[in-house]
Amino acid sequence: MISILLYGRNDSYGYNLHKRVAISVNCMAELLEDENDEIIFVDYNTPDDFPTMLEAIQDTLTPKAKSHVKIVRVRPIDHFPFSDRTHLKALEPHARNAGLRRSNPKNRWVLSTNTDMI
């Protein structure tokens, strides 16, 4: 029924980033009930030798969150064509588009939100 679309990168940006993301994803997962419900996390431009954000915090995710999460990884090589046009490490429109294109077509609704929402 619903796809929740999130994006981020494993770069420790901001205070307690891993903890904030885990709390947010766990809270969102608690609201999901349909078997087609999903949380799509687009990991955008995390260095290749780093795990994705959700792989890095998997020990803090609830079983329900793990069962609904789908990780889409956009690698640095995919960001490279844009790197000379922006100082940003994560391009929100590109990240969200990558996630939306991979969302479950059975879901009628998409909630595009951020990882600091509870």
C-alpha positions, 0 to 999 in steps of 0.5 A, spaced: 500 500 500 505 504 501 513 505 499 516 510 504 522 513 500 528 515 504 535 517 502 542 518 505 549 516 505 554 513 510 558 519 512 557 521 519 554 528 517 551 531 523 550 529 531 549 522 532 547 521 525 547 513 525 542 513 532 537 518 529 537 514 522 535 508 526 530 511 531 527 514 525 527 507 520 524 503 526 519 508 528 516 508 520 517 500 520 512 500 526 506 503 522 507 498 516 502 493 516 501 491 509 505 485 506 507 490 500 509 496 504 516 498 504 522 502 506 526 504 500 533 507 503 537 510 497 544 510 499 547 515 495 555 516 494 557 512 500 564 511 498 565 504 495 569 501 501 564 503 506 558 499 508 551 503 506 548 507 512 543 501 513 548 496 513 552 500 518 546 500 523 543 493 522 544 491 529 540 497 531 534 496 526 528 492 529 526 485 525 520 489 523 524 494 520 529 489 517 523 486 513 521 492 510 527 495 508 530 495 501 536 498 500 538 502 493 545 504 492 547 509 488 555 509 487 560 514 487 561 512 479 554 514 478 555 521 482 561 522 478 558 526 472 555 531 477 561 532 481 564 538 477 557 541 477 556 541 485 559 541 491 554 537 494 556 529 496 548 527 495 543 530 490 537 529 493 533 529 486 537 524 483 537 519 490 529 520 490 528 518 483 533 512 483 528 510 489 522 511 486 523 508 480 525 501 484 519 502 488 513 496 488 508 498 483 503 495 487 503 500 492 499 506 491 502 511 495 509 514 496 511 518 502 518 521 500 521 524 507 527 524 511 531 520 516 530 525 522 522 524 522 519 520 527 
